[in-house]
């Protein structure tokens, strides 16, 4: 699988940026210090948006830092959105096109490893894993795994408890050797691929 790319036009010239894992995160803005600096567009804020790799896919983030907003395929985003091949990001009067590998139905590609048999999860681990994957089942557009805080709020436990259970799950799913920012996406991907591992949790 080749690395995705971002194509944009600045001062009449077309540029292409390879989105390699080590380049994440990429800041976009009018500031000369931004990783992707678009200084000639007055409608772009100094720090406008961020591109960040989550697991094996790229997302664009605008956490209300920009004055005029960030749009993907014509729709203003709030927070984080996963990018798919052909998506067009509009920032001010500038457009950036995302080109990459097609995503699977759950938004995660290139799942490494398989489970030979259902794992013996404790009820607490099962509950955490189910909530981690819930965004992929609730009809959310371009879902990403649930955050520790969201899982904790849903299960009415402390975030430290969620972290402890996730660490145990990483070990059971043989993900300890992955970089920290890859583990959540791979854990969700493996659980979704082997959904007999999960049983529904009712809050």
Buried (B, 14 or more C-beta within 10 A) or exposed (E): EEEBBBBBEBEEEEEEBEBEEEEBEBBBBBBEEBBBBBBEBEBBBBBBBBBBBBBBBBBBBBEEBBEBBBBBEEEEBEEBBBBBEEBEBBBBEBEBBBBBBEBBEBBBBEBEEEBEEEBEBEEBBBBBBBBBBBBBBEEEEBBBBBBBEBBBBBBEBEBEBBBBBBEBBBEBBEBEEBEEBBBBBBBBBBBBBBEEBBEEBEE
